[in-house]
Amino acid sequence: MYEESVGIVETKYFDIDGPIELDSGQTLDNITVAYETYGELNKEKSNAILICHALTGDAHAAGWHEGDKKAGWWEIVIGPGKAIDSEKYFIICSNVLGGCKGTTGPSSINPKTKKEYGLDFPVITIKDMVKVQKKLVDSFGISQLAAIIGGSMGGMQVLQWMITYPKMMKKAIPIATSAMSYPQQIAFNAVGRQAIFSDPNWNNGNYYETGKKPENGLSLARMIAHITYLSDESMDIKFGRGLQDKDEISYDFTIDFQVESYLRHQGRSFVKRFDANSYLYITKAVDLFDLSVNNSLSDGFKDVEAKVEIISVDSDWLYPTEQNKEILTALNANDVEVSYSEIKSNYGHDAFLLEKGQLNFIFSKFLSDNIVEDIMMEEIATIRENADVQDAAKLMLDKHVTHIPVVTDDFKLIGIVTSWDLSKSIATNSNRLKDIMTTTVKYCHARDSIEDIARKMRDYDISCLPVVDEDMKVLGLITTDQISNLLS
């Protein structure tokens, strides 16, 4: 059962210290975030990947909860040896703000009333969800994520991360998504909400103490939404006009067709695991999503720094290919390094959860650390030439490093000082850094291939290289340890 899996996992909880200011202008305090992690965070804290779930997902992206018969919702791509490799990456997935799977939402207890929030919970946005995720990521001491990945509403979160926190990720993969919600998408969500509103048991959101949940309304909302996740071809292949448990049409209003039975099953199953008010709040957040600035997506994406892979599904009519390509066009207009892939599938929108082979191939190709920029350390210590040896020694101890680039006032590389050089200072009784530092420095560029740099370091028997730009300004460091971890 657990072959190529992260195995048994458990959901953890993080309490945010202090209030979060929401896009609406309101604040929300006492926020708890449910999350799961897989793999181990490396000592540089540079191997973390954040997974963002879709509309009704949760933090349980991979592995198995004790006693469960079903693995996490993205088991096909997360785990040992898979594209999102738990032996290589530290993987984080959290339940979104407004959810009902452990993170604070309308079904949580309002500390002011000691009762469930219900409609006293403030309206939230995708940006609010991302603010909460940022607090969780910060709690690990992570200054930059290796990647952020998500599909559908998860893809919206990825795009929001790229804009709100442009320096927080090296790579981003938004899948089967859009940079704004369009009228048809809003319409389906609105009809789903009306289905909940029309259920008498909804009781204006105050159903938690009545013992009567708006199951019929929520079930109908799910049935409507589920149709949008499938394609016409997949429904025809799966059901055709097949009859359900009968040989001929009944000529009444009982269930005749298999597709009717399937949708009813989806609705009834859904109400057992999801809260109706959460459905209202999260679909509203999706409707409000719009990353354009002055009616321009190009302006909206002007600050993006991540390397991006956009993935669409050819049979997806909920978030069609053309809407994914609008993101591509906007990123290209801002000279962002971006690539594009289209999954070939008859599954429709749900292909981002099902197409194991194509997803693993695209992810692996994009995530592969094949250039220096992908694995170099960017937050590094530097020192000026006029410093003394004691300054360098103290800096090495404080930062736990053995190599420090020596730079000019405008951060141009002029040398490097190593722990070996500090030993030399004792032997020569020298206290001036410029007397002992190495001035014939080997260096590399961010776009150099890992293979070439590994060969260079081996040929010159060195364990660390400064990374510089065309003007010799220091961008970071790459070490043999990093390369060895990658190769292993």
C-alpha positions in Angstrom: 0.0 0.0 0.0 2.8 2.4 0.9 5.2 1.6 -1.9 6.5 4.9 -3.4 4.5 6.8 -0.8 5.4 9.1 2.1 3.6 6.5 4.2 1.6 7.3 7.3 1.3 11.1 7.9 -0.6 13.3 10.3 -2.1 16.8 10.1 -0.4 19.4 12.2 -1.6 22.8 13.4 0.0 26.3 13.5 -1.5 29.2 15.4 -0.8 32.6 13.9 0.4 35.2 16.4 -1.6 38.4 16.0 -4.4 39.5 13.6 -4.4 39.3 9.8 -5.6 42.3 8.0 -8.0 41.2 5.2 -8.6 42.7 1.8 -12.0 43.8 3.0 -10.5 46.0 5.6 -11.5 43.8 8.5 -9.1 41.9 10.6 -9.2 38.3 11.8 -7.5 37.1 14.9 -6.8 33.7 16.5 -6.2 32.0 13.1 -5.2 28.3 13.1 -3.7 26.7 10.0 -3.9 23.0 9.4 -1.0 21.6 7.4 1.0 18.6 6.5 4.7 18.2 5.5 6.6 15.5 3.7 10.4 15.1 3.5 13.0 17.0 5.4 14.0 20.7 5.3 17.7 21.0 4.4 20.1 23.0 6.5 20.0 25.9 4.0 16.2 25.8 4.1 16.3 26.0 0.3 14.4 22.8 -0.7 10.8 23.7 0.3 7.9 23.3 -2.1 4.5 24.7 -1.2 1.5 22.9 -2.6 -1.8 24.8 -3.0 -5.1 22.9 -3.0 -8.2 23.5 -5.2 -11.6 24.6 -4.1 -12.7 21.8 -1.8 -9.3 20.2 -1.1 -7.4 20.1 2.1 -3.9 19.8 3.6 -3.7 16.0 3.1 -2.0 16.0 -0.3 0.0 12.8 0.0 0.5 9.7 2.2 -2.1 8.0 4.4 -3.8 8.9 7.6 -3.9 6.0 10.1 -6.8 3.8 9.2 -7.7 5.5 5.9 -8.4 3.5 2.7 -7.5 6.4 0.4 -4.2 8.3 0.0 -3.9 12.1 -0.2 -5.4 13.9 -3.1 -2.1 14.4 -5.1 -0.5 11.1 -4.2 0.3 10.5 -7.9 3.0 13.2 -8.0 4.2 13.5 -4.4 6.4 10.9 -2.8 9.8 9.1 -3.0 11.0 9.0 -6.6 8.0 11.0 -8.0 8.3 14.5 -9.6 7.7 16.2 -6.2 10.2 14.0 -4.5 9.9 13.8 -0.7 13.5 12.5 -0.6 14.7 15.7 -2.2 12.2 18.3 -1.2 10.5 19.5 2.0 6.8 19.7 0.9 4.2 21.8 2.6 0.5 21.8 2.0 -2.0 23.7 4.2 -5.8 24.0 4.3 -6.9 27.4 3.0 -8.3 30.2 5.2 -12.1 29.8 5.2 -11.9 26.0 4.9 -13.3 23.4 7.1 -10.5 20.9 7.4 -8.6 22.4 10.3 -7.9 25.9 9.2 -10.0 28.7 10.7 -13.3 29.2 8.7 -17.0 29.9 9.3 -17.5 26.5 11.1 -14.7 27.5 13.6 -15.5 28.8 17.0 -15.6 32.6 17.2 -13.6 33.4 20.4 -15.9 36.5 21.0 -19.2 34.5 21.0 -17.9 31.0 21.9 -20.1 29.8 19.0 -19.4 29.0 15.3 -18.7 32.1 13.2 -21.4 31.3 10.6 -21.9 34.5 8.6 -20.1 36.5 11.2 -16.9 35.2 9.4 -15.6 38.0 7.2 -15.6 37.7 3.4 -12.1 36.6 2.3 -10.0 36.6 -0.9 -7.4 34.5 -2.5 -4.9 37.1 -1.4 -6.0 36.6 2.2 -5.5 32.9 1.9 -1.9 33.5 0.6 -1.2 35.9 3.5 -2.0 33.1 5.9 0.1 30.6 4.0 3.0 33.1 4.1 2.8 33.1 7.9 3.1 29.4 7.9 6.1 29.3 5.6 7.8 32.0 7.7 7.4 29.9 10.8 9.8 27.4 9.3 12.5 30.1 8.8 12.2 29.7 5.0 13.3 32.8 3.1 12.6 31.5 -0.3 10.6 28.5 -1.6 12.1 26.3 -4.3 8.7 26.2 -5.9 5.0 26.8 -5.5 2.6 24.5 -7.3 -1.2 24.3 -7.5 -4.1 23.6 -9.9 -7.5 25.3 -10.3 -8.1 27.5 -7.3 -4.6 26.3 -6.2 -3.3 27.8 -9.4 -4.9 31.1 -8.4 -3.0 31.0 -5.1 0.2 30.3 -7.0 -0.4 33.4 -9.2 -1.2 35.5 -6.2 2.1 34.4 -4.5 4.0 35.4 -7.6 2.6 38.9 -7.4 2.3 39.6 -3.7 5.6 37.9 -2.7 7.7 38.0 -5.9 11.0 37.1 -4.2 9.6 34.2 -2.1 9.8 31.5 -4.8 12.3 30.4 -7.4 9.8 28.6 -9.5 6.0 28.5 -9.9 3.7 26.1 -11.6 0.0 27.3 -12.0 -2.1 24.6 -13.5 -5.5 24.7 -15.2 -6.3 28.2 -13.9 -7.0 31.8 -14.8 -5.7 35.2 -13.7 -9.3 36.3 -13.0 -12.7 34.8 -12.7 -14.8 35.2 -15.9 -18.6 35.6 -16.0 -19.3 31.9 -16.8 -17.2 30.8 -13.9 -18.9 33.3 -11.5 -22.3 32.1 -12.8 -21.7 28.5 -11.9 -20.5 29.5 -8.4 -23.5 31.8 -8.0 -25.9 29.1 -8.8 -24.2 26.8 -6.4 -24.5 29.4 -3.6 -28.2 29.9 -4.4 -28.7 26.1 -4.1 -27.4 26.4 -0.5 -29.4 29.6 0.3 -32.6 27.9 -0.9 -32.2 25.0 1.5 -34.4 25.8 4.6 -31.9 24.1 6.8 -29.3 26.7 5.9 -31.1 29.0 8.3 -29.1 32.1 7.2 -25.9 30.2 8.1 -26.9 29.4 11.6 -27.3 25.6 11.3 -24.5 24.3 13.5 -26.7 24.0 16.7 -29.9 22.9 15.0 -28.7 19.4 14.1 -30.0 20.0 10.6 -27.4 20.8 8.0 -28.3 22.2 4.5 -27.4 18.9 2.9 -29.7 19.1 0.0 -28.5 22.5 -1.0 -24.8 21.7 -0.6 -25.3 18.4 -2.5 -26.9 20.2 -5.4 -24.1 22.8 -5.4 -21.6 20.0 -5.7 -23.5 18.3 -8.5 -23.5 21.5 -10.5 -19.8 22.2 -9.9 -18.8 18.6 -10.6 -20.3 18.8 -14.2 -17.8 21.6 -14.9 -14.8 19.4 -13.8 -15.6 16.8 -16.5 -15.5 17.0 -20.3 -18.3 16.0 -22.7 -16.0 13.3 -24.0 -15.2 11.8 -20.6 -18.9 11.8 -19.7 -19.8 10.1 -22.9 -17.0 7.5 -22.4 -17.9 6.9 -18.8 -21.7 6.9 -19.0 -23.0 7.3 -22.6 -26.8 6.9 -22.3 -26.5 3.9 -20.1 -29.3 3.1 -17.7 -28.8 2.8 -14.0 -29.9 -0.6 -12.6 -32.7 -1.1 -15.1 -33.2 -2.4 -18.6 -35.6 0.1 -19.9 -36.7 3.7 -19.3 -39.2 4.0 -16.4 -41.2 7.0 -17.7 -41.3 8.7 -14.2 -39.0 11.0 -12.3 -36.8 8.3 -10.7 -33.2 8.0 -11.8 -33.0 6.5 -15.3 -29.4 7.3 -16.4 -26.1 6.3 -15.0 -24.9 9.9 -15.1 -27.8 11.0 -12.9 -26.8 8.3 -10.3 -23.2 9.4 -10.5 -23.9 13.0 -9.8 -26.2 12.2 -6.9 -23.5 10.0 -5.4 -21.0 12.9 -5.8 -23.3 15.3 -4.0 -24.2 12.9 -1.2 -20.5 12.0 -0.6 -19.5 15.6 -0.6 -21.9 16.7 2.2 -20.2 14.2 4.5 -16.8 16.0 4.3 -17.5 19.7 3.6 -19.2 22.6 5.3 -21.9 24.6 3.4 -20.7 28.0 4.7 -17.1 27.2 3.8 -18.4 26.5 0.3 -20.1 29.9 0.2 -16.9 31.8 1.3 -14.4 29.9 -0.8 -16.5 30.2 -4.0 -16.9 33.9 -3.3 -13.2 34.3 -2.9 -12.7 32.7 -6.3 -15.3 35.0 -7.9 -13.5 38.1 -6.5 -10.1 37.0 -7.9 -8.7 39.4 -10.5 -5.0 40.1 -10.9 -5.3 42.7 -13.6 -4.2 46.3 -12.8 -5.9 49.1 -14.7 -7.6 46.3 -16.8 -4.2 45.0 -17.8 -2.8 41.6 -16.9 0.6 42.8 -18.0 0.6 45.5 -15.4 -0.6 43.0 -12.8 2.4 40.7 -13.5 5.0 43.4 -13.8 6.9 42.5 -10.6 7.0 38.7 -11.1 10.6 37.3 -10.6 9.9 33.5 -10.5 10.6 31.1 -13.3 7.2 29.9 -14.4 5.7 26.8 -16.0 2.1 27.3 -17.1 0.1 24.1 -17.6 -3.4 23.8 -19.2 -5.6 20.9 -20.2 -6.9 20.7 -23.7 -10.3 19.4 -22.7 -10.8 21.8 -19.8 -13.8 24.1 -20.4 -13.9 25.5 -16.9 -10.5 27.2 -17.2 -9.8 26.7 -20.9 -6.5 26.9 -22.6 -7.0 30.4 -23.9 -7.3 31.7 -20.3 -4.1 30.0 -19.3 -2.4 31.5 -22.4 -3.5 35.0 -21.3 -1.2 34.5 -18.3 1.6 33.4 -20.7 1.2 36.5 -22.8 1.2 38.8 -19.8 4.3 37.2 -18.4 6.1 37.3 -21.7 5.2 41.0 -21.9 7.2 41.5 -18.7 10.2 39.4 -19.9 9.5 36.7 -17.2 11.2 33.4 -17.9 8.1 31.3 -18.7 7.3 28.1 -20.4 4.0 26.5 -21.4 2.7 22.9 -21.5 -0.7 21.5 -22.4 -1.9 18.2 -21.0 -3.7 16.1 -23.6 -6.6 14.4 -21.8 -10.3 13.6 -22.1 -10.8 14.0 -18.4 -11.5 17.8 -18.6 -10.6 20.1 -15.7 -10.0 17.2 -13.4 -7.0 16.1 -15.5 -4.7 18.0 -13.2 -5.6 15.5 -10.5 -5.5 12.4 -12.7 -2.9 12.5 -15.5 -0.1 10.9 -13.6 2.3 10.3 -16.4 2.1 13.8 -18.1 2.1 15.6 -14.7 5.2 13.8 -13.5 7.0 14.3 -16.8 6.3 18.1 -16.9 7.0 18.7 -13.2 10.3 16.7 -13.3 11.5 18.5 -16.4 10.7 21.9 -14.9 11.9 21.3 -11.4 15.2 19.7 -12.3 18.0 21.7 -10.9 20.1 21.9 -14.0 21.5 25.5 -13.8 23.4 27.3 -11.0 20.5 29.8 -10.4 18.2 26.9 -9.3 20.3 25.8 -6.3 22.7 28.7 -5.4 22.5 30.4 -2.0 21.4 34.0 -2.5 21.4 35.3 1.1 25.1 35.2 1.7 27.7 37.0 3.8 30.2 39.3 2.1 33.0 41.4 3.5 35.0 44.5 2.4 38.7 44.5 1.5 39.6 46.9 4.3 38.2 44.6 7.0 40.7 42.8 9.3 41.1 39.1 9.8 39.2 39.1 13.1 36.2 40.6 11.3 36.3 37.7 8.8 36.7 35.1 11.5 33.8 36.4 13.5 31.6 36.6 10.4 32.4 32.9 9.6 31.4 31.9 13.1 28.2 33.9 13.1 27.1 32.7 9.7 28.5 29.1 10.0 30.3 29.4 6.6 33.8 28.7 5.4 33.9 31.0 2.4 33.2 34.7 2.2 33.4 36.7 -1.0 35.3 40.0 -0.7 33.5 42.8 -2.5 33.8 46.5 -3.3 31.2 49.0 -2.0 29.0 48.3 -5.0 29.3 44.5 -4.4 31.7 43.7 -7.2 33.8 40.6 -6.5 37.5 41.2 -5.9 38.5 38.2 -3.9 37.5 35.5 -1.5 38.5 34.6 2.0 38.3 31.0 3.3 38.9 29.3 6.6 42.2 28.1 5.1 43.2 31.7 4.6 42.5 32.4 8.3 44.9 29.7 9.2 47.4 31.3 6.9 47.0 34.6 8.8 48.1 33.0 12.0 51.2 31.5 10.3 52.1 34.8 8.8 51.1 36.9 11.7 49.0 39.1 9.5 45.8 40.9 10.5 44.9 42.6 7.2 42.4 40.8 5.1 43.8 42.0 1.8 47.2 40.3 2.7 45.7 36.8 3.0 42.6 36.7 0.8 42.6 34.9 -2.5 42.5 37.4 -5.4 42.6 35.0 -8.3 39.0 33.9 -7.8 37.3 31.2 -9.8 33.6 32.2 -10.3 30.5 31.2 -12.3 27.3 32.7 -13.6 23.7 32.0 -12.6 22.9 30.5 -16.0 25.8 28.1 -16.1 24.9 24.4 -16.1 25.4 22.4 -13.0 27.3 19.8 -14.9 29.9 22.4 -16.2 30.3 23.9 -12.7 30.7 20.5 -11.0 33.4 19.7 -13.5 35.1 23.1 -12.9 35.1 22.6 -9.2 36.5 19.1 -9.5 39.3 20.2 -11.9 40.4 23.1 -9.6 39.8 21.1 -6.4 37.6 23.9 -4.9 34.5 23.5 -2.8 32.8 26.8 -3.3 32.2 29.3 -6.2 30.9 32.8 -6.1 28.1 33.5 -8.5 28.4 36.8 -10.3 26.5 38.8 -13.0 28.0 40.4 -16.1 29.4 43.3 -14.0 31.0 41.0 -11.5 28.5 41.8 -8.8 28.0 38.9 -6.4 24.6 37.2 -6.7 25.3 34.2 -4.4 27.4 31.1 -3.8 27.3 27.5 -4.9 29.0 24.7 -3.0 30.0 21.1 -3.7 27.6 20.1 -0.9 24.7 21.5 -2.8 25.7 19.8 -6.0 26.3 16.5 -4.1 22.9 16.7 -2.5 21.4 17.3 -6.0 23.2 14.4 -7.6 22.3 12.0 -4.7 
